[in-house]
Amino acid sequence: MKEFFKFMFASFLGTLLTIFIVSLFFFGIIAGFIAMAENEEVKLEENTVLHIKWTSPILDRDSENPFADFNFATMESNKPVGLNTILKNLDKAIDDPKIKGIFLDMESIPAGIATISEIREKLAEFKATGKFIISYANSYDQSAYYLASLSDKIYLNPDGMILFKGLNAQIMFLKGLLDKLEIDMQIVRGPDNKYKSAVEPLMLDKMSEANREQIGTLINSVWGRLLLAMSKDRGISLEDMNLVADQLDLTEAVNALELSFVDGLAYRDEIIDILKDKTGVEEDDDLESVSFGKYTNAKLDKKEKISKDKIAIVYAQGSIVQGNGDPGSIGSATTSKALRKARESENVKAIVFRVNSGGGDALASEVIRREVELAAKEKPVIVSMGDVAASGGYWISTSADYIFAQPTTITGSIGVFGVIPNFKKMFNNKLGITFDEISTNKNSDFIDVMKPMSDFQREKLDISITKIYDQFINLVATSRDLDPGFVDGIARGRVWSGIDALELGLVDEMGGLEEAIDFAAEQAELGDKYRIKEYPERKPFFEQFMEELTGQAKARVIGNELGDFKTYYDQIQSVREMEGIQARIPFIYSIN
């Protein structure tokens, strides 16, 4: 019998190992085909239309992992698109004589408003060359319409609508749930951090007046910038635009036409005919077009820059955490290593630090900031802020030589807080579980999540938070050449739009990633003779592949399944991360 079980176990183990090896081989073959398809050179015909339809999330940097967001059920890729690739492709299209125009074909654009603004500015450059941009959708949401509004012509399905309604910021409050579960969230916010409202969902059931004030100021500032851009391109007054939003007039396609928000109502086949006419194609012939993804592999007869001099772009996107990060987080070890490599490279003459983060762990933020400070002593370090660079995201930016932000970037939030959960009552009363302990010293149980803090322990935590807040204030005051008292007055956790931050002296100039790169080249006296080197360096393919099969895949599957409801999931995840001392933006914000 013993031999039987030994044989059975060995057979079972062998079968599992065989399945694992075959699976790896199978996925390797798929990855090879995907990589070949993605890298296959595309040949363009004359008078080609560049077809843009972004449905994948737009991040700051694209992924080289062929399995990123790959759906094995449908065998289709939904790999995130990088802003870096988008800007590069649009630059190429500007100079490409075979690209006649652009067809913007999207109902929504999966990106933050500052990212959309950078893309919009590049599309404006394309349009300025005399090439056309035509937009069409069955319906537009506000983000898609904002992008489309610069087009030469905007078309809408006769039965469609434009969701034009103004901005709305919503926060989910968890206090009622925590009360029912008898979980006590012990919160310490330091000296008068009244705007540091990231903890409000844990302690209130609605916004405080201070939080309502700051969010109202922020979204009105952002909405004002969007209206200015759309008003300029469509020739509609700001007053009329606000009136249309208030009345929800664009829920009917015919109103969108009558009010000059679109130039025509048409079906898709009619749009194809319009594009054929614009490119001189006969009615019975096929329209020459190329998808944006395939256009990445189109070659342009243009001499590439040959230089040993480089500008490093160090990407930092996501929540700030201690240790190693991943594509969705900023690890203090990972990002510090990237900054250090860029600093120590003799060929890297300047660094652009692309920050897109609402903050996170305070200590991790300081570790990264220190590496920025060291780099700035040896070469120019320029920060480019994305959709958000607030709290910890602003902290890691403070030691740079110069800061660029978009008018709609969310920044500031200079403040810290501490959260220590107490699960004692939940375990005692809900689950019938009790705990007992013995200690060697009076405060051996400091920061124990199974009992409340003593007054002495809370005081110690408050002292730590106050010290970190003062450090944050002094960092900003020193790096921005501002009076500490003034910084304290505009801090206390308050968020600001990029345009307001410029007036307050928190950033130096309005601009996107390209403006930051150009400025870095100017500071390093490189002219246009340089290449771009991106950090952190990519992981080996097999490591990326294994991550996709494990944790990374899980996060993406959740996102795909939840769709629009993922915002609420993100808020809950954000609360889960609030343990210890945090420098984090006060709310999760999206535009729809």
C-alpha positions in Angstrom: 0.0 0.0 0.0 2.9 2.3 0.9 4.4 1.8 -2.6 1.0 2.4 -4.2 0.7 5.8 -2.6 4.3 6.7 -3.4 3.6 5.8 -7.0 0.3 7.7 -7.1 1.9 10.8 -5.6 4.8 10.7 -8.0 2.4 10.3 -11.0 0.3 13.2 -9.7 3.3 15.4 -9.2 4.6 14.5 -12.6 1.2 15.3 -14.2 1.2 18.8 -12.5 4.7 19.5 -13.6 3.9 18.5 -17.2 0.8 20.7 -17.3 2.9 23.6 -15.9 5.6 23.2 -18.5 3.2 22.8 -21.4 1.3 25.9 -20.2 4.5 27.9 -20.1 5.3 26.6 -23.6 1.8 27.5 -24.8 1.9 31.0 -23.4 5.4 31.5 -24.7 4.2 30.7 -28.2 1.3 33.1 -27.8 3.7 35.8 -26.5 5.9 35.2 -29.5 3.0 35.7 -31.9 1.8 38.8 -30.1 5.3 40.3 -30.1 5.7 39.5 -33.8 2.4 41.1 -34.6 3.1 44.2 -32.5 6.6 44.7 -34.0 5.7 44.0 -37.7 6.6 47.0 -39.8 3.6 48.8 -41.3 3.8 50.2 -44.8 1.5 53.2 -45.5 -0.1 54.2 -48.8 -0.5 57.9 -49.8 -3.4 59.9 -48.3 -3.7 57.6 -45.3 -6.0 58.5 -42.4 -4.7 57.8 -38.9 -7.6 56.1 -37.0 -7.5 56.9 -33.3 -9.8 54.8 -31.0 -8.3 54.5 -27.5 -10.2 52.0 -25.3 -7.3 50.8 -23.1 -6.2 52.9 -20.1 -3.8 55.6 -20.9 -0.8 55.6 -18.5 2.3 57.8 -18.5 4.4 54.9 -19.9 3.4 52.1 -22.1 4.0 48.4 -21.3 6.3 46.1 -23.2 4.6 43.1 -21.7 2.6 41.4 -24.4 0.3 39.8 -21.8 -0.6 43.1 -20.1 -4.4 43.1 -20.0 -4.5 40.2 -22.5 -7.9 38.5 -22.5 -7.3 34.8 -23.1 -11.0 34.1 -23.4 -11.3 36.3 -26.5 -7.6 36.2 -27.4 -7.6 40.0 -27.6 -5.2 42.5 -26.1 -6.4 45.5 -24.1 -2.8 46.6 -23.2 -2.6 50.1 -21.6 -1.3 52.8 -23.9 1.5 55.1 -22.8 1.3 58.9 -23.1 5.0 58.7 -24.2 4.0 56.5 -27.2 1.0 58.7 -28.0 3.0 61.9 -28.2 5.8 60.1 -30.2 3.2 58.8 -32.7 1.5 62.1 -33.1 4.9 63.8 -33.6 5.6 61.3 -36.3 2.2 61.9 -37.9 2.9 65.6 -38.1 6.0 65.0 -40.3 4.6 62.0 -42.2 3.6 63.1 -45.7 1.5 59.9 -46.1 -0.8 60.9 -43.2 -3.5 63.2 -44.6 -5.5 63.5 -41.4 -6.8 62.0 -38.2 -10.1 60.3 -37.5 -11.0 60.6 -33.8 -13.4 57.7 -33.1 -14.2 57.4 -29.5 -17.1 58.0 -27.1 -14.9 58.2 -24.0 -11.2 58.5 -23.3 -9.8 56.4 -20.4 -7.4 59.0 -19.0 -7.2 61.9 -16.5 -8.0 65.4 -17.6 -4.4 66.6 -17.5 -3.3 63.7 -19.7 -6.1 64.5 -22.1 -4.9 68.1 -22.2 -1.4 67.0 -23.2 -2.8 64.9 -26.0 -5.1 67.8 -27.0 -2.1 70.2 -27.3 -0.3 67.8 -29.5 -3.4 67.3 -31.7 -3.5 71.1 -32.0 0.1 71.0 -33.3 -1.0 68.4 -35.9 -4.0 70.5 -37.0 -1.7 73.6 -37.3 0.1 71.9 -40.2 -3.0 72.0 -42.3 -3.9 68.4 -41.9 -7.5 67.7 -40.9 -9.0 66.2 -37.8 -12.5 64.7 -37.9 -14.3 63.4 -34.9 -17.3 61.0 -34.7 -19.1 59.1 -32.0 -22.5 57.5 -31.3 -22.4 59.6 -28.1 -19.7 61.6 -26.4 -19.0 61.8 -22.7 -17.3 65.1 -21.4 -13.8 63.8 -21.6 -14.2 62.7 -25.2 -16.0 65.9 -26.2 -13.2 68.0 -24.6 -10.7 66.2 -26.8 -12.9 66.3 -29.9 -13.7 70.0 -29.6 -10.6 71.1 -31.4 -11.5 69.0 -34.5 -12.1 70.7 -37.8 -15.5 68.9 -37.8 -17.4 67.1 -35.1 -20.1 64.6 -36.1 -22.7 62.8 -33.9 -25.0 59.9 -34.5 -28.6 61.3 -35.1 -29.8 59.2 -32.1 -26.8 60.0 -29.9 -26.1 62.6 -27.2 -23.3 64.6 -25.6 -23.1 64.1 -21.8 -22.3 67.7 -21.1 -23.2 68.5 -17.5 -20.3 70.0 -15.6 -18.1 68.3 -13.1 -19.1 66.2 -10.1 -16.7 65.0 -7.3 -18.2 62.2 -5.2 -16.7 60.7 -2.0 -17.8 57.4 -0.4 -18.0 57.5 3.4 -17.4 54.3 5.4 -18.1 55.5 8.9 -21.5 53.8 9.1 -20.0 50.5 8.0 -17.2 50.8 10.5 -19.6 51.6 13.3 -21.7 48.5 12.4 -18.6 46.4 12.4 -17.4 48.1 15.6 -14.0 49.0 14.1 -12.5 52.1 15.6 -10.2 54.0 13.3 -7.8 56.0 15.5 -7.0 59.1 13.5 -4.3 61.7 14.2 -4.1 64.7 11.8 -1.6 67.0 13.4 -1.8 70.8 13.8 -4.9 72.2 12.0 -4.7 69.9 9.0 -8.4 70.7 8.4 -8.1 70.2 4.6 -6.4 66.9 5.0 -9.6 65.1 4.4 -8.4 61.7 3.3 -9.5 60.4 6.6 -13.0 61.9 6.5 -14.6 58.8 5.1 -13.5 57.0 8.2 -14.8 59.5 10.7 -17.7 61.4 9.1 -20.8 60.5 7.0 -20.5 63.6 4.8 -17.9 66.2 3.7 -16.7 68.7 6.3 -17.1 72.4 5.4 -13.4 72.7 4.8 -13.3 69.8 2.4 -16.4 71.0 0.6 -14.7 74.4 0.2 -11.5 72.9 -1.3 -13.2 70.5 -3.6 -15.6 73.1 -4.8 -12.7 75.5 -5.6 -10.8 72.7 -7.4 -13.5 71.4 -9.6 -14.6 75.0 -10.5 -11.0 75.8 -11.5 -10.7 72.7 -13.7 -14.2 73.2 -15.2 -13.2 76.8 -16.0 -10.1 75.6 -17.9 -12.1 73.1 -19.9 -14.8 75.6 -20.8 -12.1 78.1 -21.9 -10.6 75.6 -24.3 -13.9 74.4 -25.7 -15.3 77.9 -26.0 -12.3 79.0 -28.0 -12.5 76.1 -30.5 -16.3 76.0 -30.9 -17.0 79.8 -30.7 -19.6 79.4 -28.0 -19.6 81.8 -25.1 -18.8 80.6 -21.6 -22.2 81.7 -20.4 -24.0 79.7 -23.0 -21.9 76.6 -22.3 -22.8 76.7 -18.6 -26.4 77.3 -19.5 -26.4 74.2 -21.8 -24.8 72.1 -19.0 -27.3 73.3 -16.5 -30.3 72.4 -18.7 -28.8 69.1 -20.0 -29.7 70.3 -23.5 -27.3 68.0 -25.3 -29.1 64.8 -24.4 -30.8 65.3 -27.8 -28.6 65.2 -30.9 -30.6 67.8 -32.8 -29.9 70.3 -29.9 -26.2 69.6 -30.2 -26.4 70.6 -33.8 -28.6 73.6 -33.3 -26.4 74.9 -30.5 -23.2 74.5 -32.6 -21.6 71.8 -30.4 -21.4 69.5 -33.4 -21.1 70.2 -37.2 -23.4 67.5 -38.4 -25.5 64.4 -37.6 -24.5 61.3 -39.5 -24.2 57.6 -39.5 -20.8 55.8 -39.6 -21.0 55.0 -43.3 -21.6 58.7 -44.1 -18.5 59.5 -42.0 -16.4 57.1 -44.1 -17.7 58.9 -47.3 -16.6 62.2 -45.8 -13.2 60.8 -45.1 -12.9 59.4 -48.6 -13.8 62.9 -50.0 -11.2 64.5 -47.7 -8.5 62.1 -49.0 -9.5 62.1 -52.6 -10.6 58.5 -52.7 -13.3 57.4 -55.2 -16.6 56.3 -53.7 -16.2 52.7 -54.8 -12.6 52.4 -53.5 -11.5 51.6 -49.9 -10.4 54.3 -47.5 -6.7 54.0 -46.7 -6.4 54.1 -42.9 -4.1 52.8 -40.2 -4.9 52.2 -36.6 -3.0 54.1 -34.0 -1.5 50.9 -32.5 -0.2 49.7 -35.9 1.1 53.2 -36.7 3.6 52.7 -33.9 5.5 50.4 -36.3 5.4 52.7 -39.3 8.8 53.9 -40.3 9.4 57.5 -41.3 12.3 58.4 -43.6 13.9 60.7 -41.1 17.4 60.6 -39.7 17.3 59.5 -36.0 19.4 61.5 -33.5 22.8 59.9 -33.0 24.3 61.0 -29.8 25.7 59.5 -26.6 24.1 62.3 -24.6 20.7 61.4 -23.1 17.9 62.8 -21.1 16.5 60.4 -18.6 12.8 60.2 -17.9 12.1 58.6 -14.6 8.4 57.6 -14.3 6.6 57.6 -10.9 2.9 56.6 -11.2 0.6 55.3 -8.5 0.6 55.2 -4.7 3.9 55.6 -2.9 4.9 52.6 -0.9 8.0 51.3 0.9 10.2 48.8 -0.9 9.8 47.6 -4.4 7.0 48.9 -6.6 5.1 47.6 -9.6 3.5 49.1 -12.7 0.7 50.5 -10.4 2.8 51.8 -7.5 5.8 53.9 -6.7 8.2 51.8 -4.6 10.8 53.8 -2.7 13.5 51.2 -3.5 12.5 50.9 -7.2 12.3 54.6 -7.8 15.3 55.5 -5.8 17.3 53.0 -7.7 16.1 54.5 -11.0 17.0 58.0 -10.0 20.4 56.8 -8.8 21.1 55.1 -12.0 20.2 58.2 -14.0 22.4 60.3 -11.7 25.4 58.0 -12.0 25.2 57.6 -15.7 27.8 59.8 -17.5 25.7 59.8 -20.6 22.6 61.1 -18.9 22.9 64.9 -18.8 19.5 65.8 -17.3 16.6 64.1 -15.6 12.9 64.6 -16.2 11.0 63.2 -13.2 7.4 62.4 -14.3 5.2 62.3 -11.2 1.6 61.1 -11.3 0.7 60.3 -7.7 -1.7 61.2 -5.0 0.9 60.3 -2.4 1.1 57.4 0.1 3.6 56.4 2.7 5.4 59.5 4.2 8.7 57.8 4.9 8.8 56.3 1.4 8.2 59.8 0.0 11.2 61.2 1.9 13.4 58.3 0.7 12.6 59.2 -2.9 12.9 62.9 -2.3 16.4 62.4 -1.0 17.5 60.8 -4.3 16.0 63.7 -6.2 18.0 66.1 -4.1 21.2 64.1 -4.7 20.6 64.0 -8.4 19.9 67.8 -8.6 23.3 68.5 -7.1 24.9 66.8 -10.2 22.6 67.6 -13.1 19.3 69.4 -13.9 16.3 67.6 -12.5 12.9 68.8 -13.9 9.6 67.6 -12.6 6.7 67.0 -15.0 3.4 66.6 -13.1 0.7 64.5 -14.7 -3.0 64.3 -13.6 -2.1 64.5 -9.9 1.1 65.2 -8.0 -0.3 65.9 -4.5 0.7 65.2 -0.9 3.5 62.6 -1.2 3.5 63.2 -4.9 4.3 66.9 -4.2 6.8 65.9 -1.5 8.9 63.9 -3.9 8.9 66.8 -6.3 10.1 69.5 -3.9 13.9 69.1 -4.4 13.8 69.4 -8.2 15.2 72.4 -10.0 12.0 73.3 -11.8 8.4 72.0 -11.9 6.0 71.9 -14.8 2.3 71.2 -14.3 -0.8 71.3 -16.4 -3.5 73.9 -15.5 -5.8 70.9 -14.5 -3.1 69.0 -12.5 -4.2 68.3 -8.9 -1.3 69.3 -6.6 -0.5 70.7 -3.2 -2.2 68.7 -0.3 0.8 69.6 1.9 -0.1 67.7 5.1 0.2 64.3 6.8 -2.0 62.1 9.0 -1.9 58.8 10.9 -4.4 56.0 11.0 -4.2 53.1 13.4 -7.3 50.8 13.3 -8.6 49.1 16.4 -10.3 45.8 15.8 -10.8 44.9 19.5 -14.6 45.3 19.6 -15.2 43.6 16.3 -13.3 40.5 17.3 -14.7 40.5 20.8 -18.4 41.3 20.1 -18.9 40.1 16.5 -16.6 37.0 16.3 -16.3 36.0 20.0 -12.5 36.2 19.8 -10.5 37.6 22.7 -6.8 38.4 23.2 -4.5 38.4 26.2 -0.9 39.5 26.4 2.2 40.1 28.5 4.8 42.8 27.9 8.3 43.6 29.0 7.8 47.4 29.0 5.1 49.9 29.5 4.6 50.5 25.8 5.6 47.3 24.1 2.1 47.2 22.6 2.6 50.6 20.8 0.6 50.5 17.5 -1.4 47.3 18.3 -4.4 47.0 16.1 -6.2 44.8 18.6 -6.6 47.4 21.3 -7.0 51.2 21.6 -4.0 53.4 22.0 -3.3 55.0 25.4 -3.3 58.8 25.7 0.5 58.7 26.0 0.8 56.6 22.8 -1.6 58.9 20.9 0.5 61.9 22.1 3.7 60.3 20.8 2.1 59.7 17.4 0.8 63.2 17.3 4.3 64.5 18.0 5.7 62.4 15.1 3.0 63.7 12.7 3.6 67.3 13.7 7.3 66.8 13.2 6.8 65.4 9.7 4.3 68.2 8.8 6.8 70.8 9.9 9.5 69.1 7.8 7.1 69.1 4.8 6.4 72.9 5.3 10.2 73.7 5.6 11.0 71.5 2.5 8.4 73.5 0.4 9.5 76.9 1.9 13.2 76.2 1.2 12.8 74.7 -2.3 10.3 77.2 -3.5 11.9 80.2 -1.8 8.7 81.0 0.2 8.0 82.1 3.7 7.2 79.2 6.0 4.2 81.0 7.4 2.8 81.6 3.9 3.3 77.9 3.1 1.5 76.9 6.2 -1.3 79.1 5.2 -1.8 77.4 1.8 -1.0 74.0 3.1 -2.9 72.2 5.9 -3.7 69.4 3.4 -5.4 71.7 0.9 -5.4 70.7 -2.8 -4.9 73.1 -5.7 -5.3 73.0 -9.4 -2.1 73.5 -11.4 -3.1 77.0 -12.5 -3.8 78.0 -8.9 -0.5 76.4 -7.8 1.4 78.5 -10.3 -0.1 81.7 -8.8 0.9 80.5 -5.3 4.4 79.6 -6.3 4.1 75.9 -5.8 5.1 75.2 -9.5 7.2 77.1 -12.0 5.4 76.8 -15.3 2.4 75.4 -17.2 3.4 72.6 -19.5 3.4 68.9 -20.1 6.0 66.2 -20.5 7.4 67.5 -23.8 7.9 71.0 -22.4 9.7 69.5 -19.4 12.0 67.5 -21.8 12.7 70.6 -23.9 13.5 72.7 -20.8 15.8 69.9 -19.5 17.7 69.9 -22.8 18.0 73.7 -22.6 19.4 73.6 -19.0 21.9 70.9 -20.0 22.8 72.9 -23.1 22.1 69.9 -25.4 20.2 71.6 -28.2 18.4 68.9 -30.1 21.3 66.4 -30.0 20.2 63.9 -27.4 18.3 60.7 -26.9 15.7 59.6 -24.4 16.4 56.9 -21.8 13.5 55.7 -19.7 13.6 54.5 -16.1 12.9 52.3 -14.2 14.4 49.8 -16.6 12.1 47.1 -17.8 12.0 43.8 -16.1 13.0 40.7 -18.1 10.1 39.3 -20.1 9.7 36.1 -18.0 9.4 38.1 -14.8 6.8 40.3 -16.4 5.0 37.2 -17.6 4.9 35.6 -14.2 3.6 38.8 -12.6 0.8 38.9 -15.2 -0.2 35.4 -14.2 -0.3 36.3 -10.5 -0.9 39.6 -8.8 -0.9 42.0 -11.7 -3.5 40.0 -13.6 -5.7 39.8 -10.6 -5.8 43.6 -10.3 -6.6 44.1 -14.0 -9.3 41.4 -14.0 -11.0 43.2 -11.1 -10.8 46.5 -13.0 -12.2 45.0 -16.2 -15.1 43.3 -14.4 -16.1 46.3 -12.2 -15.9 48.8 -15.1 -17.3 52.2 -14.0 -17.7 50.9 -10.4 -14.0 50.4 -10.1 -13.8 53.9 -8.6 -15.5 52.6 -5.4 -13.2 49.6 -5.3 -10.2 52.0 -5.5 -11.5 54.1 -2.6 -11.8 51.0 -0.4 -8.3 49.9 -1.5 -7.0 53.4 -0.6 -8.5 53.1 2.9 -6.8 49.7 3.3 -3.5 51.3 2.6 -4.0 54.0 5.3 -2.0 52.5 8.1 0.8 54.4 9.8 1.8 57.9 8.8 0.6 59.0 5.4 1.0 61.9 3.0 -1.9 61.2 0.7 -4.4 63.2 -1.4 -7.7 63.7 0.4 -10.0 62.1 -2.1 -10.2 60.0 -5.3 -11.3 62.3 -8.1 -12.5 61.6 -11.6 -14.2 63.5 -14.4 -17.1 62.0 -16.3 
